[in-house]
Each structure stands twice: as structure tokens, then as C-alpha cells.
Amino acid sequence: MPEALTYRRLIAKVSLTRCCNFHLVPKKVEVFAIGCAKCRLLEVATATAIEELGMDTEVTKLQDTEEMRNRGVMHQPALFIDGKLKSSGRVPSVEEIKRFLMEQEGEPKVEEKKNDRG
């Protein structure tokens, strides 16, 4: 149990140190969604995550199947952040989408930071 508490504190610390910089680093968020129930859920979860983080970012909904194939998307829905595929074929949780949005170029992921401390 103490490990879980440490992990939660680490996530809170990372969130606090980056929240003030979100407005400076606009993210390009794209949801590939044709219209199924999972597609709509991903749209809502992504919008919720952006709103909870206080980011001023628009979500672009793409429905072009040719563009999906060109980007290598095999399953819908798919979430791209800054041109990188983050999720495909499932609906990540709001917390997971927040982690995707907080990741910045060249920085280790939260899980990697946890291992460095331990």
C-alpha cells in the first residue's frame, strides 16, 4: 500500500509542476471516430480530460478512413496527440488521457520517473 501512495504523490507532483505550462504548449489532439459508441465515448473522455487540466486545446474529429489507413490505424477509435498514436481500438480512461496530455517531448513517462526514485 505505501507504494501506491508514493505513486499517487508522484502523479500529483508531476501534475502540479506542469499545469501552469499547459497554456504555453498547445497540443494537437485528434480523434479518429466513425460514429460507433466507443468513438463517442473517446470524444467525451478526451474533452473531459482537457477541461479538467484547464488546457485551451480543441479536439479535431476525423472521419476519413483513407487518412486512418495512411496513419496506420487498424482499430477505431484512435487518439493522436501531437501526431503520435496514443490509443487505438479502446477507450482510455480520463486519467490515462491526462497522462498522455502531460507527456512532453524528451521527458520520461511517469512510470519511468517512479522507477528512478525507487
C-alpha positions in Angstrom: 0.0 0.0 0.0 2.8 2.6 0.7 4.0 2.1 -2.9 0.6 3.1 -4.2 0.6 6.2 -2.0 4.0 7.2 -3.3 2.9 6.7 -6.9 -0.2 8.9 -6.3 2.0 11.6 -4.8 4.3 11.4 -7.7 1.5 11.9 -10.2 0.2 14.8 -8.1 3.7 16.4 -8.1 4.1 16.0 -11.9 0.6 17.4 -12.4 1.3 20.5 -10.3 4.6 21.2 -11.9 3.2 21.1 -15.4 -0.3 22.6 -15.0 1.0 26.1 -15.2 2.7 25.5 -18.6 -0.2 23.9 -20.4 -1.4 27.2 -21.9 2.1 27.8 -23.3 2.4 24.4 -25.1 -0.7 23.9 -27.4 -1.3 20.3 -28.1 -2.8 19.0 -31.4 -5.4 16.4 -30.3 -7.1 14.3 -33.0 -9.8 11.6 -32.5 -10.4 9.2 -35.4 -14.0 8.3 -34.9 -16.5 7.0 -37.4 -19.5 7.2 -35.1 -19.7 4.0 -33.0 -20.5 4.1 -29.3 -16.8 3.7 -28.3 -15.9 6.6 -30.7 -18.4 8.9 -28.9 -17.0 7.8 -25.5 -13.5 8.6 -26.6 -14.6 12.1 -27.7 -16.3 12.8 -24.4 -13.4 11.4 -22.3 -10.8 13.4 -24.2 -12.9 16.6 -23.9 -13.3 15.9 -20.1 -9.5 15.4 -19.6 -8.7 18.6 -21.5 -11.2 20.5 -19.4 -10.0 19.1 -16.1 -6.4 20.0 -16.9 -7.5 23.5 -17.9 -6.0 23.3 -21.3 -7.1 25.5 -24.2 -7.0 22.9 -26.8 -9.5 21.9 -29.5 -10.2 18.3 -30.3 -10.3 17.6 -34.0 -12.7 14.7 -35.0 -11.5 12.9 -38.2 -13.7 10.5 -40.1 -11.7 9.9 -43.2 -11.0 6.2 -43.5 -8.2 6.8 -46.1 -6.4 9.1 -43.7 -6.7 6.4 -40.9 -5.1 3.8 -43.1 -2.3 6.2 -44.1 -1.5 6.7 -40.4 -1.6 3.0 -39.7 -4.8 3.0 -37.6 -6.3 -0.5 -37.7 -8.9 -0.2 -35.0 -11.3 2.5 -34.0 -11.5 4.8 -32.1 -8.0 6.1 -32.2 -6.4 9.0 -30.3 -3.5 11.1 -31.7 -1.7 13.7 -29.6 0.8 15.9 -31.4 0.8 13.4 -34.4 1.6 10.4 -32.2 -0.8 7.4 -31.8 -1.6 7.1 -28.1 -4.6 4.7 -28.2 -6.3 2.6 -30.8 -9.3 0.2 -30.5 -10.3 1.1 -27.0 -11.4 4.0 -24.8 -8.7 5.0 -22.3 -9.8 6.4 -19.0 -9.8 10.2 -18.4 -6.8 9.8 -16.1 -4.9 7.9 -18.8 -5.7 10.6 -21.4 -4.5 13.2 -18.9 -1.2 11.4 -18.7 -0.9 11.3 -22.4 -1.5 15.1 -22.5 1.1 15.8 -19.8 3.8 13.9 -21.5 6.2 16.2 -23.2 9.0 15.6 -25.8 12.2 14.2 -24.3 10.8 13.7 -20.8 10.4 10.2 -19.3 7.0 8.9 -18.6 5.6 9.0 -15.0 6.2 5.2 -14.6 9.9 5.7 -15.6 10.3 8.5 -13.0 8.8 6.3 -10.3 11.4 3.6 -11.1 14.2 6.1 -10.9 13.3 7.1 -7.4 12.8 3.6 -6.1 
